[in-house]
Amino acid sequence: MREPYDVIVSPVVTEKTTAQMERSLYTFVVNQLSNKHEIARAVESLWDVTVTDVRTMRYAGKAKRALLGRMAKNWTPGRRPNFKKAMVQLAEGDEIEFYETG
């Protein structure tokens, strides 16, 4: 069993996910090997909330091409890393405070 800090990599804070937080739906980047039960336990133990639903998505890393200069002859192909994202639905009335407002 993994530690909660090994399961949750980082929260995803964008305009879309901030709007979803009003409906108690939070998005996290999680460890690729973690499953829904581990994600739910990690969120519950870190923030003392009740998780009702977990949805996961896997994303493949994009291919990138690193060019140095305008007419570089030696370019190196590369990839961004693959990652896994989880959307966690909390019970009615529970919330997670990522940052303080005001």
Summary of the structure (lengths in Angstrom):
residues: 102
radius of gyration: 17.4
end to end distance: 38.4
largest distance: 57.8
contacts: 236
relative contact order: 0.26
helix: 23%
strand: 34%
